[in-house]
């Protein structure tokens, strides 16, 4: 979609052009005029699909000019940008056909939500509506990276989904090493430094491709490069990723900062990972308190207990009582299979398909994708290469 921006603010033009380029399909802010009068005097040869009007200055005849502009481009969608409260002007703008009004300074999320509505009204199809799943460690060493990376591989392999894993560790991120021996050609920091180029093919070219349907966007090798990632970059990356992948898996690590919070704000489900030990439970309570203070709905937070062993002194009902949050899945303490997988950089499903850890990941895929039992049994049979009598 081509857009015309009417504004005297060159920085606003650059901002909208960058945000437009991050959309799929892209919004091409190709033309600009400094005022509505100039836009009327210098009409475009090809009518734009969208007209963005910066009404910050608030001239007395703006409403008349806007009505004339709407008649000049009757097929275009109109978006009004303003930092002032102008009730009478807004009423006339709506009568002229303006359906979207945004406040300045521009809030990127609000802009893209408005663009989604405009695209839907214009009949522009979305490619995908991928879900974002975040795995976050309640305590260091809880195994969140192993679970997130191997779950991403299982989701792509068993459910035949297109999956992207993003390593959000600000320092010492090593998610790619858990499932591949490839050296990343590009990292999250590299993508953020070239955010104006973000689209589906560019994002795909930056990944470590573990399988045809599973790619990893690695964290930077140098912790100092992590500063290149900004919250608005995460917005742009996730927006493109949602339209090209069925699932986006985030390995958040433990840090709660501006970047990870922006990612968590966009997440459909958060999976805190912990072990049944008092230090983990204490840190899990702190983490859940943070989520509650941020207003995250409790139903979107689902606990996973790693290295679970039945018969321990701490039980799952005790954990539920302590945290007020239900455990939706447990990963067994399958030390040999998991250690071999991590040391070799090979997904546990590929290395030890009949292991308890592999079966647990298959169960988690069933849980997340809400597959029915008969269909899931078929997937497990195909994975393990054996009939029901072999279990």
Wavefront OBJ file of the C-alpha trace (Angstrom):
o trace
v 0.000 0.000 0.000
v 1.286 3.473 -0.930
v 0.820 6.341 1.488
v 0.912 10.124 1.364
v 2.080 11.946 4.501
v 1.050 15.538 5.039
v 3.382 17.039 7.633
v 6.161 19.558 8.115
v 7.997 17.182 10.453
v 10.820 15.359 8.636
v 11.485 13.188 11.702
v 7.883 12.009 11.678
v 8.252 11.128 7.996
v 11.367 9.050 8.750
v 9.631 7.328 11.675
v 6.541 6.429 9.662
v 8.634 5.270 6.713
v 10.602 2.948 9.010
v 7.488 1.554 10.691
v 5.758 1.157 7.349
v 8.681 -0.791 5.913
v 8.440 -3.233 8.848
v 4.916 -4.238 7.912
v 3.933 -7.230 5.803
v 2.986 -6.287 3.129
v 5.008 -3.070 3.548
v 3.435 0.360 3.786
v 5.323 2.551 1.330
v 5.331 6.157 2.597
v 6.572 7.336 -0.775
v 5.236 10.875 -0.944
v 4.892 13.850 1.366
v 3.473 17.357 1.362
v 4.068 20.014 3.992
v 0.401 21.040 4.193
v -3.047 20.018 3.064
v -3.185 23.068 0.809
v -0.032 21.916 -0.966
v -1.487 18.413 -1.223
v -4.531 19.871 -2.983
v -2.443 22.091 -5.273
v 0.003 19.268 -6.122
v -2.092 16.097 -6.458
v -0.347 12.784 -6.938
v -0.424 11.118 -10.321
v -1.345 7.810 -8.698
v -3.883 8.016 -5.898
v -2.531 6.778 -2.532
v -4.168 3.981 -0.595
v -3.606 5.862 2.675
v -3.360 9.549 3.545
v -1.694 10.402 6.866
v -2.476 13.928 8.031
v -0.436 15.632 10.737
v -2.941 18.075 12.268
v -0.646 19.311 15.035
v -0.510 22.924 13.848
v -4.305 23.251 13.841
v -5.005 25.982 11.253
v -8.569 27.409 11.209
v -9.362 26.132 7.700
v -7.987 22.611 8.268
v -11.429 21.011 8.410
v -12.429 22.498 5.038
v -9.135 21.426 3.479
v -9.484 17.919 4.868
v -12.979 17.565 3.388
v -11.663 18.694 -0.014
v -8.749 16.276 0.276
v -11.146 13.406 1.029
v -13.075 14.258 -2.150
v -9.821 14.402 -4.125
v -8.855 10.861 -3.008
v -12.241 9.159 -2.480
v -10.808 5.616 -2.463
v -8.076 6.348 0.099
v -8.139 5.549 3.800
v -7.384 8.524 6.080
v -5.441 8.574 9.352
v -5.247 11.713 11.483
v -2.214 12.393 13.684
v -2.508 15.079 16.360
v -1.087 16.129 19.698
v -3.999 18.444 20.509
v -7.555 17.910 21.638
v -9.752 19.485 18.940
v -13.325 18.174 19.356
v -14.960 20.213 16.575
v -12.214 19.417 14.085
v -12.354 15.715 14.943
v -16.121 15.639 14.416
v -15.757 17.180 10.968
v -12.851 14.851 10.200
v -15.001 11.813 10.974
v -17.783 13.202 8.767
v -15.185 13.501 5.996
v -14.412 9.788 6.325
v -11.486 9.706 8.767
v -11.695 6.481 10.789
v -8.346 6.439 12.600
v -7.042 9.161 14.931
v -3.704 8.717 16.726
v -1.933 10.839 19.304
v 1.537 12.275 18.797
v 4.254 11.436 19.736
v 3.491 8.281 17.805
v 2.967 5.067 19.763
v 4.173 2.344 17.426
v 1.857 -0.353 18.709
v -1.197 1.889 18.311
v -0.055 2.790 14.797
v 0.249 -0.831 13.739
v -3.055 -1.794 15.317
v -4.675 1.027 13.343
v -2.875 -0.143 10.199
v -4.159 -3.673 10.771
v -7.705 -2.322 10.815
v -7.077 -0.278 7.687
v -5.510 -3.257 5.907
v -8.483 -5.411 6.864
v -10.928 -2.792 5.569
v -8.933 -2.513 2.336
v -8.970 -6.287 1.871
v -5.214 -6.753 2.339
v -4.709 -10.333 3.499
v -2.466 -11.206 6.408
v -0.011 -14.020 5.758
v -0.193 -15.687 9.174
v -1.284 -14.933 12.707
v 1.530 -16.597 14.599
v 1.410 -17.087 18.351
v 4.213 -15.878 20.615
v 5.239 -18.211 23.467
v 7.801 -17.034 26.019
v 9.903 -19.346 28.197
v 11.474 -17.596 31.163
v 13.696 -19.061 33.872
v 12.544 -18.514 37.443
v 16.089 -19.237 38.593
v 19.423 -19.742 36.884
v 19.969 -23.320 35.813
v 16.276 -24.179 35.696
v 16.581 -25.516 32.146
v 14.440 -22.931 30.341
v 16.802 -22.720 27.360
v 16.882 -26.493 26.907
v 13.098 -26.677 27.040
v 12.466 -23.692 24.739
v 14.930 -24.798 22.064
v 13.932 -28.455 22.095
v 10.251 -27.557 22.258
v 10.682 -25.356 19.173
v 12.264 -28.278 17.332
v 9.508 -30.636 18.509
v 6.796 -28.196 17.455
v 8.249 -27.960 13.953
v 8.900 -31.704 13.683
v 5.818 -33.248 15.286
v 3.136 -30.679 14.515
v 4.692 -29.628 11.186
v 4.557 -25.958 12.141
v 6.798 -23.148 10.968
v 8.643 -22.071 14.111
v 11.039 -19.249 14.951
v 13.006 -19.142 18.207
v 14.439 -15.792 19.308
v 17.231 -15.776 21.877
v 16.609 -12.692 24.029
v 19.451 -13.262 26.468
v 21.113 -9.892 26.788
v 24.397 -11.523 27.763
v 25.855 -14.930 26.980
v 22.906 -16.181 24.931
v 23.611 -19.664 23.617
v 20.244 -21.047 22.536
v 21.472 -21.944 19.046
v 24.152 -24.225 20.519
v 21.494 -26.464 22.063
v 20.137 -27.564 18.691
v 22.819 -26.839 16.082
v 26.557 -26.678 15.455
v 26.164 -23.908 12.862
v 27.765 -20.536 13.503
v 25.160 -17.753 13.227
v 25.821 -15.485 10.256
v 23.616 -12.786 11.827
v 22.378 -12.188 15.355
v 19.529 -10.324 16.996
v 21.783 -7.282 17.384
v 22.606 -7.333 13.670
v 18.918 -7.402 12.815
v 18.231 -4.488 15.179
v 21.001 -2.433 13.575
v 19.324 -2.956 10.185
v 15.743 -2.757 11.415
v 14.627 -0.645 8.444
v 15.232 -3.723 6.250
v 13.054 -6.029 8.316
v 10.710 -8.196 6.312
v 10.078 -11.900 5.972
v 12.945 -12.794 3.597
v 15.469 -10.648 5.484
v 14.498 -12.203 8.821
v 14.731 -15.699 7.338
v 18.218 -14.959 5.981
v 19.444 -14.111 9.491
v 18.482 -17.409 11.095
v 20.314 -20.578 11.993
v 18.155 -23.108 10.122
v 17.976 -26.210 12.294
v 15.377 -27.854 10.051
v 13.270 -26.668 7.157
v 10.559 -25.492 9.549
v 12.631 -24.368 12.530
v 15.029 -21.427 12.684
v 16.846 -19.683 15.519
v 17.646 -15.983 15.713
v 20.752 -16.127 17.885
v 21.802 -13.663 20.565
v 24.948 -11.632 20.061
v 28.263 -13.265 20.938
v 29.562 -10.007 22.419
v 27.473 -8.799 25.408
v 28.303 -5.183 24.484
v 26.358 -5.618 21.232
v 23.183 -6.370 23.161
v 22.707 -2.618 23.594
v 21.768 -2.426 19.908
v 18.396 -4.027 20.684
v 15.677 -1.530 21.591
v 12.062 -2.200 22.627
v 10.733 -0.760 19.368
v 12.995 -3.152 17.445
v 11.365 -6.088 19.216
v 7.951 -4.753 18.194
v 8.997 -4.668 14.546
v 10.615 -8.124 14.609
v 7.651 -9.791 16.303
v 5.210 -8.076 13.966
v 6.975 -9.494 10.921
v 7.525 -12.860 12.605
v 3.826 -13.270 13.443
v 2.992 -12.947 9.763
v 5.569 -15.500 8.597
v 5.626 -18.136 11.358
v 3.004 -20.249 13.066
v 4.794 -19.986 16.416
v 7.458 -17.636 17.748
v 9.241 -19.078 20.782
v 11.120 -16.612 22.998
v 13.988 -17.726 25.219
v 13.846 -14.828 27.650
v 16.408 -15.939 30.214
v 16.078 -14.335 33.629
v 16.499 -10.638 32.942
v 13.559 -8.268 33.224
v 14.487 -5.165 31.259
v 12.909 -2.853 28.684
v 13.529 -5.262 25.805
v 12.272 -8.405 27.548
v 9.244 -6.545 28.934
v 8.294 -5.347 25.458
v 8.574 -8.916 24.223
v 6.493 -10.242 27.132
v 3.852 -7.574 26.477
v 3.373 -9.104 23.012
v 3.311 -12.696 24.233
v 0.253 -14.926 24.029
v 1.458 -17.339 26.735
v 4.300 -17.152 29.263
v 5.894 -20.357 30.555
v 7.960 -19.763 33.713
v 10.296 -22.744 34.173
v 11.394 -23.896 37.635
v 12.470 -26.942 39.584
v 10.881 -28.276 42.764
v 13.289 -26.601 45.157
v 12.729 -23.812 47.665
v 15.073 -21.270 45.961
v 13.230 -21.814 42.662
v 9.852 -21.439 44.330
v 10.939 -18.249 46.065
v 12.158 -16.714 42.801
v 9.050 -17.938 40.989
v 6.889 -16.087 43.495
v 8.847 -12.882 42.872
v 8.507 -13.323 39.133
v 4.769 -13.937 39.349
v 4.404 -10.852 41.544
v 6.095 -8.829 38.791
v 3.727 -10.265 36.195
v 0.720 -9.455 38.351
v 1.938 -5.893 38.890
v 2.243 -5.539 35.105
v -1.343 -6.661 34.676
v -0.608 -9.909 32.829
v -3.694 -12.169 32.992
v -3.153 -15.207 35.205
v -4.567 -17.534 32.544
v -1.708 -16.630 30.186
v 0.949 -17.714 32.720
v 1.542 -21.476 32.799
v 4.182 -23.063 34.996
v 6.492 -25.823 33.792
v 8.399 -27.897 36.337
v 11.680 -29.241 35.003
v 13.645 -32.277 36.290
v 10.508 -33.484 38.022
v 10.673 -36.673 40.110
v 7.659 -38.256 41.727
v 7.838 -39.024 45.420
v 9.848 -35.952 46.456
v 9.128 -34.055 49.635
v 7.828 -31.097 47.634
v 4.764 -31.971 45.583
v 2.930 -30.215 42.755
v -0.088 -29.340 44.974
v 2.354 -27.662 47.389
v 3.719 -25.595 44.512
v 0.242 -24.610 43.414
v -0.659 -23.565 46.957
v 2.529 -21.522 47.337
v 2.299 -19.691 44.015
v -1.401 -19.615 43.244
v -0.630 -20.691 39.695
v -1.256 -24.084 38.128
v 1.501 -26.324 36.809
v 0.502 -27.298 33.285
v 3.433 -29.561 32.428
v 6.339 -31.428 33.971
v 9.578 -32.491 32.306
v 11.117 -35.598 33.929
v 14.637 -35.772 35.298
v 16.153 -37.546 32.292
v 19.769 -36.623 33.026
v 21.600 -38.850 30.528
v 19.476 -37.997 27.473
v 19.413 -34.277 28.242
v 23.150 -34.060 28.951
v 23.996 -35.925 25.747
v 21.708 -33.629 23.790
v 23.216 -30.440 25.230
v 26.819 -31.611 24.868
v 26.334 -32.613 21.232
v 24.115 -29.696 20.243
v 21.513 -32.094 18.865
v 17.810 -31.904 19.783
v 16.861 -34.661 22.192
v 14.061 -35.761 19.866
v 16.640 -36.478 17.188
v 19.296 -37.944 19.457
v 17.171 -40.075 21.792
v 13.657 -40.344 20.432
v 12.441 -42.902 22.956
v 13.743 -41.037 26.008
v 11.483 -39.701 28.734
v 12.500 -36.140 27.864
v 11.518 -36.649 24.209
v 8.136 -38.063 25.198
v 7.566 -35.119 27.528
v 8.277 -32.648 24.735
v 5.811 -34.497 22.508
v 3.213 -34.117 25.267
v 3.966 -30.398 25.491
v 3.437 -30.025 21.744
v 0.075 -31.747 22.144
v -0.811 -29.388 24.998
v 0.130 -26.223 23.112
v -1.432 -27.145 19.784
v -4.515 -28.713 21.449
v -4.249 -31.800 19.291
v -6.659 -34.643 19.858
v -5.340 -37.884 21.282
v -5.782 -40.062 18.150
v -3.918 -37.569 15.968
v -1.164 -37.184 18.539
v -0.701 -40.946 18.776
v -0.096 -40.957 15.032
v 2.567 -38.302 15.436
v 4.242 -40.251 18.217
v 4.181 -43.433 16.173
v 5.849 -41.615 13.301
v 8.425 -40.092 15.626
v 9.392 -43.237 17.507
v 8.936 -45.552 14.539
v 7.046 -48.205 16.491
v 3.552 -49.411 17.199
v 1.510 -49.031 20.355
v 2.640 -52.442 21.607
v 6.230 -51.190 21.781
v 5.459 -48.541 24.422
l 1 2 3 4 5 6 7 8 9 10 11 12 13 14 15 16 17 18 19 20 21 22 23 24 25 26 27 28 29 30 31 32 33 34 35 36 37 38 39 40 41 42 43 44 45 46 47 48 49 50 51 52 53 54 55 56 57 58 59 60 61 62 63 64 65 66 67 68 69 70 71 72 73 74 75 76 77 78 79 80 81 82 83 84 85 86 87 88 89 90 91 92 93 94 95 96 97 98 99 100 101 102 103 104 105 106 107 108 109 110 111 112 113 114 115 116 117 118 119 120 121 122 123 124 125 126 127 128 129 130 131 132 133 134 135 136 137 138 139 140 141 142 143 144 145 146 147 148 149 150 151 152 153 154 155 156 157 158 159 160 161 162 163 164 165 166 167 168 169 170 171 172 173 174 175 176 177 178 179 180 181 182 183 184 185 186 187 188 189 190 191 192 193 194 195 196 197 198 199 200 201 202 203 204 205 206 207 208 209 210 211 212 213 214 215 216 217 218 219 220 221 222 223 224 225 226 227 228 229 230 231 232 233 234 235 236 237 238 239 240 241 242 243 244 245 246 247 248 249 250 251 252 253 254 255 256 257 258 259 260 261 262 263 264 265 266 267 268 269 270 271 272 273 274 275 276 277 278 279 280 281 282 283 284 285 286 287 288 289 290 291 292 293 294 295 296 297 298 299 300 301 302 303 304 305 306 307 308 309 310 311 312 313 314 315 316 317 318 319 320 321 322 323 324 325 326 327 328 329 330 331 332 333 334 335 336 337 338 339 340 341 342 343 344 345 346 347 348 349 350 351 352 353 354 355 356 357 358 359 360 361 362 363 364 365 366 367 368 369 370 371 372 373 374 375 376 377 378 379 380 381 382 383 384 385 386 387 388 389 390 391
